[in-house]
Amino acid sequence: MPPEPAGATAAPARGLLSNHDFVRVWAGETVSLFGSQITTLALPLVAIVTLQASAFQVGLLNVAHYAPFVALSLFAGVWFDRHRRRTTLIVSNLGRSLLLALIPVAAVLGVLDLGLLYTVAVLVGMLTVFFDIGVLSYVPNLVDRAHLAEANSKISASYSVAGIAGPGLAGLLIGVLSAPVVLALDALTYLFSAGALATVRRPEPEPAAPAERTSVLASIREGLRTVAGDRVLRHLATQSATFNLFENVVVTVFLLYAVRRLGISPFWLGIVFSAGSVGALLGALVANQARLRLGLGRTLRLATLLACLSPLLFLLPRGAGPVSLVVLAGALGVHMFHLAVFNVNALTLRQSVTPNHLLGRMNASYRLLLFGTMPLGALLGGGLAEVFGLSTALAVGVAGLATPIAWLGFSPVFRLRHIPDRPTAGSPEMETAPC
């Protein structure tokens, strides 16, 4: 087994929470995630309610946000494998705070329009690319390998805790203050996260110097080969990319469908999303125990089935009554529970099979495939809604979400009993490494 990363801290016997640097990063991330969950509802509602955007324009807004993941992910991966990660994370948070603050300022001045909204979405997306790839590569240097799964679980739980209160609070605040003003809260949370990262005391080790200096394009190719050449990473990436394609068809259409077809108010829509986040929280909390009890492959199989099939229930409600709200909240809760179980275990698996010097490029290449389908899904959802109507577009999205189930029949990921105890990606024998 290779030695632990130089930045690892906290011996396993002491427990993860004794690692104060991880706790600082986790706390800052939790607060910023809280604001981001508010923005997940508030930003499209700025377009839908404040600017009266069409379905296609809402789709373009999602394209603007996710397009940088296609354009920049590979370069960000090379950057993080060649430079210390913490400084870039701090700068990314400061930039996102400034950009999101522009929206309420523009609203107050009466100059808010879709052009500004698209511009902010693109620039925030660019900084998010660097932050998300960087933090995934930074955490393994903060914690001991024995605590990596627990660290991922805690961060995933933070996504869910923020999501429980975030959308519901956003719906209430939007009804009282308007969506642009609510975005000011997110700007403050990114400032807090930047401050938390700045207080980390453990020096980040200098990235290992390569045996020979390679070009950026050569480094990018190595990252792509890491994902494409390892059976576990390859199958995880293609399945998740397919899922994200149709997930974003559903995400793009669902808000419009809920507001304009079902007549659900922003407040009750926030409650529905909060129910989904409760499911995600529970999923994140039990993800590791489920893997230990059922085995990795069985856990991922069950999570895939229920995460992919539960959105079919979105098609049942016909109005904004209590039964409709319960059905939507229940379906979203089941969906998010099993998606969290899958994501916690898949992330730990990815980090465990990848050597530390390739983490940045692996995460970048993986996320290029993962997020590259998101703008396509948003564009497809908006286009289908414009041509065929919201109901048909939503039906296509939830039907498409069932397609990742096909991977159960051939992917070696679902035959794994446990997470491998050594990296296999990027090694000469990676194609033949046993699963």
N, C-alpha and C positions, 0 to 999 in steps of 0.2 A: 504494500500500500504506500502511495506517495506521502511525503511529509505534509503536515497541515500548512495552509497559507501563512505567510509571515505575519499577517495582520490578525490572525485568530486570537481570541481572548477567552477568558473565563473557562477554567477547567470544567469538564463535564460534571464533576461532583458538586460544584458550587451552584449550578443552576443558571439558566439564561438570564433571569432577572438581576443577578449580581453583576452582570455585564453592563455597567452604567452607560457606556458609549452606545451600545445597542438600544438601551432604554431611551436615550435622548433622541436617537434617530427615529425610533418607533413612535415616540410621543409627537415629534414634529410631523411625521408622516400622517399620523392619525388625525391631527388637527387640520392639515391641508386636505386630507381626503374628505373630511366633514364638509369643508367648503366646496370641494369639487363635486360632491354628491348634490349639493344645492344647485350648482351650476349645470349639472346634467339635466335638470328639469328647467332651470331658469333660462339658459341660453336659447334653446329652441322655442320656448314660450315668448321670448322677446320677439322672435321672428313671427310666430303664429299669432299672438295676441296684440302686441304693440305695433308691429309693422304689417300685419295682415298678409303674411307670406303664403304663397301657394305650396302645394305638396312638392312640386319640383324644386322650388326655391329652398324649402326645408331640406330636401335631399342634397342640394348643392352646399348648404351650410355644413352638413355632415361630411361631404366630400372635402370641403375646405379644411376641416379639422383633421381628417385622417390622411389626406394626401401627403403631408410631410413624412409619415411613417414609411411610405414607399420611396420617397426621394432621398431621405437622409439616414435611414436606419443603418445601412451598411457603413457609411462614413463615420457615424457615431460609434459603431462597434470598434472600428480601427482606432479612433481617438481614445476610447477608454482602455484599450489594451496597451496604449503607448503613453498614457498620462495618468496622473493621480485623479481619482474620480470625485473626491469631495468638493473641490473648488468649483467644478463644472455644475455639480448639483446645486450649490448655493446660488450661483449666477442664474441658473435656469429658474429657480423659485423667485428670485427678485424680478426677473424679466416677466414672468407670468403675472405677478402681482401688479406691476405697472400697466401691462396691457389690459387686464380685466378692469382696472380702475377707469380706463378710458370710456367704457360703455356707459356707466352712470353719469360721468361728466358730460358726455355727448348728449345724453338724454336731457339733462338739465339745460344745456345750451340750445337744445332744439335742432341738433345737427345729426342725430342718430339715423342711420339708414342701413340698408342691407349691404352696401359696399363696405362700410366700416365694420359691420358684423363679420363679413367674410374675411376681411383683412386680419382682424383680431383672432378669428378662429384659426387661420393659417399660421400666424406667428406663435400663438399659444401652442398649437400642435407641434411646431418645430422645436420649441423648448421642452415640450412634454416628451418628445422622442429622446432627447438627451437625458432628461431626468429619469425616465422609466428604465432605459437601458443601463444608465449609470447606477441606479440604486439596486437593480438586480445583480449587478456585478460587484457592488460595494459591500452588501450584506455578508456574503461568504468570507470576506476579509475581517469582519467584525466578530464573528461567532465561530465557535468550535464546530467541526464537522458533525459531531454528535448532537449539536443543538440546531442544525440547519433546518430540519423539518419543523421543529418547534417555532423557530423564528419566522419561517414562511407562514405557518399557521397563525401566529399572532398578527402578522401584517395583514393576512387575509381576513382575520376577524376584525381588524380595524376598518377595512373596507366595508364590512357588513354593519358594524356599530355606527359608523358615520352614515351609512345608507339608511339605517332605521329612522334616525331623527331627521336627517338631511332633507329628503324629498317632502315629508309631511310638513316640516317647518317651512320649506321653500314654498309649498302651496299656500300656506297661511300667509306668509310674508308677501308673496306676489299679489295675493288678493288685497292686502292692505297698502303695500308700498309701491308695487309694480315690479316687474321682472328686472329691468335695468338696475334699479337701486339695490336689489338683493344681491346682484353680482359683486357689489362692493365688499360684501362679507368674505367672498372667496379671495379677493385681493389681500385682505388682512391675514387669512390663514396661510397663504404662501409666504408672507413675511415671517410669521411664527416658525414655519418649517425651516426657512433659511437660517434663522437665529439658532434653532436647535442643532442644525448641522454644524454651525460655526463653533458650538461649544464642545464638540467631540475632542477628547484629549489625546487619544492614541494616535500617534503619527501613522499616516498611511504609507506603506512601503512603496518605494520606487518600483514601477513595473520592470519585470525582468528584461534585460537587454537581449534581443534576439542574437543568434549566432552570427547572422549577417543582416544588414539593413535591407529591408524589402520595400518595394513601392507600395503605395496605398492600394492600388488595384490588385497587387499580388496578395496583400493582406486580406482584402475583401474576398478574393477567390478562396483563400484558406478557410475563412469563416463559412462561406457557402459550402465548401467541401465537408466541413465538420458536420453540418446539419444533413446534407444530402448523402454523405457517406456512411453515417451511423444509422442503423435500422431503427433504433428507438426514436432518435430525434426526427428522422425523416417521416415516420408514420405519425408521430405526435403532431408535427407541423402541418402535414397535409390534411389530417382529420380536423384539426382546430381551425385551419384556414377555411375549409368548407363550412364548418359551423358558423364562423364569423361572417361569412358572406350572407347567409340567410338570416342570421341574428340581426344584421344591420338592415336588411329589408324590413324585418318586423319592427325594429326600434324606430326607423324612419317613419313608418306608416302608423304605428300604434298610437303615438301622441295625437296625431291628427284625427285618427279614427275615434279615439276616446273622447276628444273634445267636441268634434264636429258631427260625428255620427251618433255616438251614444249620449252626448250631452253631459259628460262628467265634468264637474268644476275642477279648477286647479287644486283646491284643497283636498278633495276626495281622490283626485289622481295622485297626489302626494302620499295619501294614506295607502293606496294600492301599492305604490313603489316601496313604501316603508315595509309593508308586509313581505315583499320580495326580499328586502334586505334582512329581515328577521330570519328568513330561511337561509340566506347566505351566511349569516352569523353562526347559526346552528351547524351548518355544513362545515364551516371553517373550524369550529370547535371540535367536531367529531371526526374530522378527516383522517388524522393520524391513528386514532383508535380503530376506526373502520378498517384501515389498511392492516393494522396489526392483527385484528380479529379475522378478517376475511381473506387477507392476502392482497397484494397490489393489483393483480390482474382482475380478480373478482370485484374489487372495489371500483375500479375504473369501468368495468363492464356495466355494473348496476347504475353508476352515475351517468354514463353515456345514455343508456336507455331512457331513464326518467327525465334527464335534462332535455333530451331531444323530443320526447313525446308529449310532455306536459303542456307546451304552448298550444297544442291543438284545442285546448279548452278556451283559448282567447276568442274562438269563433262563436261560442254559445251565447253570450249576453246580447240583449237587444235593446237595452236602455241603461239608465243610470240608477236603477232601483237597488235596494239592499242585496237582493239575490245576485244581481249582476256584479256588484262590487265584491261580494264574497267569492264568487267564482273566479274573477280576475285576480284577486289577492291570493287565493289559494293556489291557482295555477302558477302565478309568478313566484310564490313562496317555494313550491316544489321544484320549479325550474332552477331557481337561484341556489337552493340547498344543494342539489346534486351537481350544479356547475361549480360551486365552491369546493365540494369534496374532490371533484376531478382536478380543478386547477391547483389546489394545494399539493396534491400528490404528483401531478405532472410537473410542476415547477421544481419540486425537490428532486424528482427523477432527472430532469434536464441538468440541474446544477451538479448532481452527483456523478453523472457520466461524462462531464466535461472538465478537462484540466483547467486549472485556474488561469493560465496564460491565454486561454482561448475563450474565457467566459464572456468578455465584451463582444467579440465577433460572433460567438454562438448566439447570444441573446439578440444581437442586431439582425443576424440572418434569419433567425427563427421569427422575430417580430416583423420582419419584412414580409414574410409569408403570411403571418397571422393577421397583421393589420393591412396588408396590401389588398385584401379582399373587402375590407370595410368600406372604402369609398365606392367600390363597385356595387356593394350591397345597398348603400345609401342611394346611389344613382339609379339602380334597378328599382328599388322601392318607390322612389319619387316618380320615376317614369311610368311604372305600372299603375300607380295611383292616378296619374294624370290621364292615362289612356283608358284604363279599364275600371277605375273607381277604387275607393279605399277598401271595400270589402274583398274584392278580388285580389288586390295587392297583398292584403294581410293573409288571405288564404294561401297564396303562393309562398309567402315567407314561412309560415308555420309548417307547411308541407315540406318545404326544402330543408327545414331544420331536422327532419327525420333522416336525411341522407347520410350523416356521419355514422349512423348505426351500421352501415355497410362495413366499416373498418373492423367490426367485431369478428368478422369471418376470416380475416387474413393478417391483421396486424400483430407482430410479435409482442407489442406492448401489453396486450391483454393475456399473454401467456406467462408474463413475469410473476413470480411469487413474492418477490421482495425487491427493494431498491438495491442495485449493484453496489458493492462495497469499494469499488475502485473506478476511476475514470476509464472509459473505453473510447469515447469520441476523439477523433483526431489521431488515433494510433494506427499503425499499418494493418493491424489485425481487426480493425473495427468492423469490417463486413462479416467476419466470421465469429465475432465474439458471441458466446452463448447467451441466449435469452431464456 
